[in-house]
Amino acid sequence: MRFFVLLLLFFCFSCKGNPVEPSEKELYTSGKNLWKGSYFQQNSVEHIDLEKGTIKARVDGRWENFEMVELPDDFIRWSSERRLETLDRVRKNEMPSLTGPHSGMVASYGVKRNDSKLSINNAVKGMGFLPKPEKIKGLLALLENTKDSSDEYKLKVLESLYSNVDEYFTRKALVSLELYTTPEFETHTFLNEMVNPAVSVVFLDFPSFEVRAISRLLHPEDPQIEGFERDVVKYANLIHSYFHGDFPKDFITVIYYIVEVFDNTPGRSGQGRRVMPPLP
């Protein structure tokens, strides 16, 4: 009997001394089972009405109704001017700036990935204007018909769009892509936005703005996406490949519906003061 007890202890200590290493998928996922095969469906955001400017989301585990706000004139002026400057740098074969409206630093929280003890995360995401519902099909046709044109012609197309922001784009949202998430590798941003869709997006520049938003994630293979959201997925991927070249697949699209805007510019006019909705 004593022999068997010693043998059992030996095997127990042997197991402790040689732990099984987690696989890469186990490390870089959450175990939340968010996928339906090759695609997902976000269930923390619903009842989106861009025209009325309302959206319902589950934030911190509780459903709440939010009202969208419009990006202020100062933001639109800054963003459009910086984007036009970037296009001019591209024309001159100069390196585009890493600061400005294209690079939004998205802060999120809510879900711990298996490689971390914390759920908080911050990541830089490419950001763009979201087309108005009544304009998006025309923009899709424009980009599709000109994507094989010369670089100079495509630069002029984009310059025309960014010189007339309010004609083509809504002020109530921004759009981005989630480039790296797959069922085998879930980014922290993706996990947090799926479960807790409230985010803060900061733009490093002068002036500097912070946008607080509700994130809506759309997978291109989701058969239930239709109408405007289906067009947004096409648009976000098409505008991304307009200069970067074709990609073998469409990427996950994220719409950031804006609920608050802050001016983070150093100095008396900013310093983190809320500008939208206006303070009483």
VEXVODO-575481 format. One line per 10 residues: number of its first residue (from 0); for each residue y, z, x of N, C-alpha, C. Coordinates in steps of 0.2 Angstrom, whole numbers. Last residue first. Layout:
<sites>
NUM = Y/Z/X/Y/Z/X/Y/Z/X; ...
</sites>
This chain:
<sites>
279 = 363/-103/-122/368/-102/-128/374/-100/-125; 358/-117/-111/359/-109/-113/364/-108/-118; 350/-132/-116/356/-128/-114/356/-121/-116; 332/-133/-111/338/-134/-116/344/-130/-114; 341/-137/-97/339/-140/-103/333/-135/-105; 346/-129/-86/351/-134/-89/348/-137/-96; 345/-114/-78/342/-118/-83/347/-123/-86; 347/-112/-61/349/-111/-67/346/-116/-72; 344/-112/-47/338/-111/-52/341/-109/-59; 355/-116/-40/352/-109/-39/347/-107/-44
269 = 369/-123/-46/362/-123/-47/359/-117/-46; 383/-121/-43/381/-125/-49/373/-125/-50; 384/-114/-31/385/-111/-38/383/-115/-44; 369/-118/-21/376/-118/-22/377/-115/-29; 355/-129/-21/359/-123/-18/366/-124/-19; 348/-134/-36/352/-136/-30/355/-130/-27; 340/-133/-47/338/-129/-41/342/-130/-35; 341/-133/-63/345/-136/-57/344/-131/-51; 327/-136/-74/332/-131/-70/335/-135/-65; 321/-139/-90/323/-142/-84/328/-137/-81
259 = 307/-139/-101/313/-135/-98/314/-139/-92; 297/-147/-106/300/-142/-111/306/-138/-108; 290/-164/-105/295/-159/-103/298/-154/-108; 274/-169/-102/279/-168/-107/284/-162/-106; 267/-179/-91/270/-172/-91/276/-172/-96; 252/-186/-91/258/-186/-94/261/-179/-94; 241/-193/-80/244/-187/-82/251/-188/-85; 225/-202/-78/233/-202/-79/235/-195/-82; 213/-207/-67/215/-202/-72/223/-202/-72; 213/-224/-62/213/-217/-61/215/-213/-67
249 = 202/-238/-62/208/-235/-65/207/-228/-64; 195/-246/-47/194/-242/-54/201/-240/-56; 198/-252/-35/191/-254/-39/190/-251/-45; 215/-259/-35/210/-253/-34/203/-255/-38; 227/-270/-28/222/-268/-33/217/-263/-30; 242/-263/-21/237/-268/-21/232/-265/-26; 254/-256/-20/249/-254/-16/243/-258/-16; 263/-263/-29/264/-264/-22/258/-261/-18; 255/-260/-41/260/-266/-41/262/-268/-34; 248/-250/-43/245/-255/-39/250/-261/-38
239 = 256/-242/-51/254/-239/-45/251/-245/-40; 257/-250/-63/263/-249/-59/262/-246/-52; 244/-249/-67/247/-255/-65/253/-254/-61; 242/-235/-70/238/-238/-65/241/-245/-62; 251/-234/-80/252/-229/-74/248/-232/-68; 247/-243/-90/253/-244/-86/254/-240/-80; 234/-238/-94/235/-245/-91/241/-246/-87; 238/-226/-99/233/-226/-94/234/-233/-90; 247/-230/-109/250/-227/-104/245/-227/-98; 238/-237/-118/243/-241/-115/246/-237/-109
229 = 232/-225/-123/228/-230/-119/232/-235/-115; 242/-219/-129/239/-216/-123/235/-221/-119; 245/-228/-140/250/-227/-134/247/-224/-128; 228/-232/-144/235/-233/-145/240/-232/-139; 216/-220/-138/218/-226/-141/226/-226/-141; 202/-211/-132/209/-213/-131/211/-219/-134; 188/-211/-134/193/-209/-140/200/-210/-138; 181/-214/-123/182/-219/-128/186/-217/-134; 187/-212/-107/186/-208/-113/187/-213/-119; 190/-218/-95/183/-220/-98/182/-216/-105
219 = 202/-213/-90/202/-220/-92/195/-222/-96; 207/-198/-96/202/-201/-92/202/-208/-95; 222/-189/-96/219/-194/-99/214/-198/-95; 231/-174/-99/226/-178/-94/222/-183/-98; 246/-167/-100/241/-171/-104/237/-175/-100; 256/-153/-97/252/-159/-94/246/-161/-99; 271/-148/-101/265/-147/-103/261/-154/-101; 283/-141/-88/281/-146/-93/274/-144/-95; 299/-140/-80/293/-137/-83/290/-140/-88; 306/-146/-66/304/-148/-72/298/-144/-74
209 = 320/-144/-55/313/-141/-57/312/-143/-64; 329/-153/-43/328/-151/-50/321/-148/-50; 343/-154/-32/336/-153/-32/334/-150/-40; 354/-167/-25/352/-161/-29/345/-160/-30; 343/-166/-13/349/-163/-15/353/-168/-19; 325/-162/-14/331/-167/-12/337/-163/-14; 310/-160/-20/314/-158/-14/319/-164/-13; 306/-155/-36/308/-161/-32/312/-159/-26; 293/-147/-45/299/-147/-41/300/-153/-37; 286/-143/-59/286/-148/-55/293/-148/-51
199 = 275/-132/-67/281/-132/-64/281/-138/-59; 264/-132/-82/266/-133/-74/273/-133/-73; 252/-128/-93/259/-127/-91/259/-128/-84; 238/-130/-96/242/-136/-95/249/-135/-93; 224/-123/-92/230/-120/-93/236/-125/-91; 213/-132/-91/212/-126/-94/219/-123/-96; 218/-144/-84/213/-144/-90/213/-138/-94; 226/-139/-74/229/-142/-80/225/-143/-86; 217/-133/-66/222/-129/-69/225/-132/-75; 209/-144/-62/206/-139/-65/211/-134/-69
189 = 219/-153/-56/215/-155/-62/212/-149/-66; 223/-144/-45/228/-146/-50/224/-149/-57; 211/-144/-37/214/-138/-41/219/-139/-46; 200/-157/-41/206/-154/-37/208/-148/-41; 183/-159/-40/188/-157/-44/194/-154/-41; 170/-168/-37/175/-166/-33/181/-165/-38; 161/-173/-46/158/-170/-40/164/-167/-36; 168/-180/-56/164/-174/-57/161/-170/-52; 184/-181/-47/178/-184/-50/173/-178/-52; 201/-183/-42/196/-180/-46/190/-184/-48
179 = 211/-191/-35/205/-189/-32/199/-185/-36; 222/-194/-43/219/-199/-39/212/-197/-36; 230/-194/-56/226/-189/-53/221/-193/-49; 247/-200/-58/240/-201/-58/237/-195/-54; 261/-198/-70/258/-198/-64/250/-200/-64; 276/-197/-79/269/-199/-79/267/-200/-72; 287/-187/-90/286/-191/-84/278/-193/-83; 297/-186/-104/291/-185/-101/291/-189/-94; 309/-189/-111/305/-183/-113/299/-182/-109; 316/-200/-110/318/-195/-106/314/-188/-107
169 = 307/-216/-109/309/-210/-112/312/-205/-108; 313/-232/-104/309/-226/-103/312/-220/-107; 321/-243/-106/314/-244/-106/310/-238/-106; 335/-240/-107/332/-245/-111/325/-245/-111; 337/-230/-97/337/-228/-105/334/-233/-109; 336/-237/-85/331/-232/-87/331/-231/-94; 341/-249/-78/341/-248/-85/336/-243/-88; 337/-249/-65/344/-250/-66/346/-249/-74; 324/-249/-65/327/-243/-63/335/-243/-64; 322/-263/-69/319/-257/-73/323/-251/-72
159 = 327/-270/-59/330/-271/-65/328/-265/-70; 319/-266/-48/326/-264/-48/329/-265/-55; 307/-272/-52/308/-264/-52/315/-262/-52; 311/-285/-50/308/-283/-56/309/-275/-57; 314/-285/-36/319/-287/-41/317/-284/-48; 301/-283/-31/307/-278/-30/312/-279/-35; 295/-295/-35/293/-288/-38/298/-283/-37; 302/-304/-27/302/-305/-34/300/-298/-37; 298/-299/-14/305/-299/-16/306/-300/-23; 284/-301/-14/287/-295/-14/294/-294/-16
149 = 279/-314/-26/281/-312/-20/284/-305/-20; 266/-311/-39/272/-314/-36/274/-311/-29; 256/-304/-45/254/-309/-39/260/-312/-37; 262/-297/-55/259/-293/-50/257/-298/-44; 268/-303/-66/272/-304/-60/268/-300/-54; 260/-301/-78/262/-308/-76/266/-309/-69; 260/-287/-77/253/-291/-77/255/-298/-75; 273/-283/-80/269/-281/-73/263/-285/-72; 275/-288/-93/279/-290/-87/276/-289/-80; 265/-282/-100/265/-289/-99/269/-291/-93
139 = 269/-269/-99/263/-271/-97/262/-278/-96; 282/-270/-105/282/-268/-98/275/-270/-95; 277/-273/-118/281/-278/-115/281/-276/-107; 271/-261/-121/267/-267/-121/271/-272/-117; 282/-251/-121/276/-251/-116/272/-258/-116; 292/-250/-130/293/-254/-124/287/-255/-120; 289/-241/-139/290/-247/-142/292/-252/-136; 287/-229/-132/281/-232/-135/283/-239/-137; 295/-230/-116/295/-228/-123/289/-232/-126; 286/-225/-100/289/-230/-105/290/-227/-112
129 = 291/-213/-89/286/-214/-94/289/-219/-99; 294/-214/-72/296/-213/-78/291/-215/-83; 283/-205/-60/287/-210/-62/289/-209/-69; 276/-197/-45/279/-197/-52/283/-203/-54; 263/-191/-35/268/-197/-36/270/-197/-44; 262/-174/-30/260/-180/-35/265/-185/-35; 258/-161/-20/262/-166/-21/259/-172/-25; 253/-145/-27/251/-151/-24/256/-156/-25; 247/-128/-28/253/-133/-27/251/-139/-24; 240/-115/-37/239/-121/-33/246/-125/-33
119 = 230/-101/-41/236/-104/-40/236/-110/-36; 218/-94/-41/218/-100/-45/225/-104/-44; 208/-87/-28/214/-88/-32/215/-94/-35; 198/-88/-19/198/-82/-23/204/-82/-28; 189/-104/-17/195/-100/-17/194/-94/-21; 179/-113/-20/181/-112/-13/187/-107/-12; 178/-115/-33/173/-110/-30/174/-109/-22; 193/-112/-41/188/-117/-39/184/-112/-34; 199/-104/-55/198/-103/-48/192/-108/-46; 213/-108/-65/205/-108/-64/204/-108/-57
109 = 227/-105/-66/222/-104/-72/215/-104/-70; 241/-115/-62/237/-109/-61/232/-109/-67; 253/-125/-52/249/-124/-58/244/-118/-56; 266/-136/-47/263/-129/-46/259/-128/-53; 269/-151/-39/266/-148/-45/263/-141/-44; 282/-159/-33/277/-154/-31/275/-150/-37; 284/-177/-33/284/-170/-37/279/-165/-35; 290/-190/-27/286/-184/-24/287/-178/-28; 300/-198/-32/293/-200/-32/288/-194/-31; 313/-192/-30/310/-192/-37/302/-194/-37
99 = 313/-184/-14/316/-188/-19/311/-188/-25; 305/-187/2/308/-183/-3/310/-187/-8; 301/-196/11/295/-192/8/298/-188/2; 308/-213/11/309/-205/12/303/-202/8; 300/-227/18/303/-223/12/303/-216/14; 304/-236/33/299/-231/30/303/-227/24; 309/-253/31/310/-246/33/305/-241/29; 310/-266/27/304/-264/31/305/-257/34; 320/-269/18/322/-269/25/316/-267/29; 313/-266/6/315/-273/7/317/-274/15
89 = 312/-253/7/306/-257/7/308/-264/9; 325/-249/5/322/-248/11/315/-252/12; 327/-253/-8/330/-256/-3/328/-255/4; 318/-244/-15/316/-251/-15/320/-255/-10; 325/-232/-12/319/-233/-9/317/-241/-9; 337/-234/-20/337/-234/-12/331/-235/-9; 331/-234/-32/334/-240/-30/335/-240/-22; 327/-220/-32/322/-225/-33/325/-232/-30; 340/-214/-32/335/-213/-26/330/-219/-26; 345/-218/-44/348/-220/-38/344/-219/-32
79 = 336/-212/-53/337/-220/-53/340/-222/-46; 338/-199/-50/331/-202/-50/332/-209/-49; 352/-196/-53/349/-195/-46/342/-199/-45; 352/-200/-66/357/-203/-61/354/-202/-54; 343/-191/-72/342/-198/-73/346/-202/-67; 349/-179/-69/343/-180/-66/342/-188/-67; 362/-180/-76/362/-179/-68/355/-180/-65; 357/-181/-89/361/-186/-86/360/-186/-78; 341/-172/-91/349/-173/-92/351/-179/-88; 327/-176/-101/330/-175/-94/337/-176/-95
69 = 325/-167/-116/326/-173/-113/329/-172/-106; 311/-157/-122/318/-158/-120/319/-165/-116; 299/-152/-134/301/-156/-128/309/-156/-128; 293/-137/-140/298/-142/-141/300/-146/-135; 277/-131/-143/283/-132/-139/287/-137/-141; 266/-118/-150/270/-124/-151/276/-125/-146; 251/-112/-143/258/-111/-145/261/-118/-146; 237/-102/-141/240/-108/-143/247/-107/-145; 232/-94/-126/235/-93/-133/238/-100/-135; 228/-94/-113/223/-93/-118/226/-92/-125
59 = 239/-99/-106/237/-92/-105/232/-90/-110; 241/-111/-118/244/-108/-112/242/-101/-112; 237/-124/-127/235/-117/-126/237/-115/-119; 250/-133/-136/246/-132/-130/243/-125/-130; 258/-146/-145/255/-139/-145/250/-139/-140; 274/-153/-146/268/-153/-143/265/-146/-144; 288/-164/-151/284/-158/-152/277/-159/-149; 297/-175/-153/298/-170/-148/294/-164/-148; 296/-184/-163/299/-178/-165/300/-173/-159; 291/-194/-154/297/-196/-157/300/-189/-160
49 = 279/-188/-149/285/-189/-144/291/-191/-148; 269/-177/-153/273/-181/-157/279/-182/-152; 253/-170/-152/258/-173/-148/262/-178/-152; 241/-162/-155/247/-163/-159/253/-165/-156; 236/-153/-140/235/-157/-146/242/-158/-150; 227/-147/-126/233/-150/-128/232/-154/-135; 215/-143/-122/220/-138/-122/227/-140/-124; 205/-152/-120/205/-149/-126/210/-143/-127; 202/-167/-112/206/-161/-112/207/-158/-119; 187/-174/-108/192/-174/-114/195/-167/-113
39 = 180/-185/-95/181/-178/-98/186/-179/-104; 166/-195/-89/173/-194/-91/174/-187/-94; 153/-196/-86/158/-199/-81/165/-197/-83; 147/-183/-95/145/-188/-91/150/-190/-85; 159/-175/-98/154/-178/-103/152/-184/-99; 165/-160/-90/164/-167/-90/159/-169/-96; 167/-146/-88/172/-150/-91/171/-157/-92; 160/-135/-82/157/-140/-86/162/-143/-91; 164/-125/-73/167/-125/-80/164/-130/-85; 162/-125/-60/157/-123/-64/159/-123/-71
29 = 172/-130/-52/173/-123/-54/167/-121/-58; 170/-138/-35/171/-138/-43/171/-131/-45; 168/-137/-22/174/-141/-24/174/-142/-32; 155/-131/-20/162/-128/-17/168/-131/-21; 146/-139/-26/147/-132/-28/153/-129/-26; 147/-150/-19/149/-150/-26/150/-143/-28; 142/-146/-6/150/-148/-7/152/-148/-14; 132/-131/-9/133/-138/-8/141/-140/-8; 131/-116/1/133/-119/-5/134/-127/-4; 117/-111/10/124/-113/10/125/-117/4
19 = 108/-96/7/108/-103/6/115/-106/6; 107/-84/21/109/-86/14/109/-94/13; 98/-75/29/98/-82/29/101/-85/22; 98/-62/27/100/-64/34/101/-71/34; 92/-60/15/99/-58/16/102/-61/22; 79/-64/18/83/-68/13/90/-67/14; 75/-54/27/75/-61/29/79/-65/24; 75/-43/18/80/-43/24/80/-51/26; 64/-47/10/70/-46/7/76/-46/12; 53/-48/19/55/-54/16/62/-53/13
9 = 53/-34/23/54/-39/28/56/-46/25; 49/-28/11/56/-27/14/58/-32/19; 36/-33/10/41/-34/5/48/-33/7; 30/-27/20/30/-34/20/36/-36/15; 31/-13/17/34/-16/23/35/-23/23; 23/-14/6/30/-12/5/34/-14/11; 10/-17/11/14/-22/6/21/-20/5; 8/-6/19/8/-12/22/12/-17/18; 6/4/10/12/4/14/13/-2/17; -6/0/4/0/0/0/6/0/4
</sites>
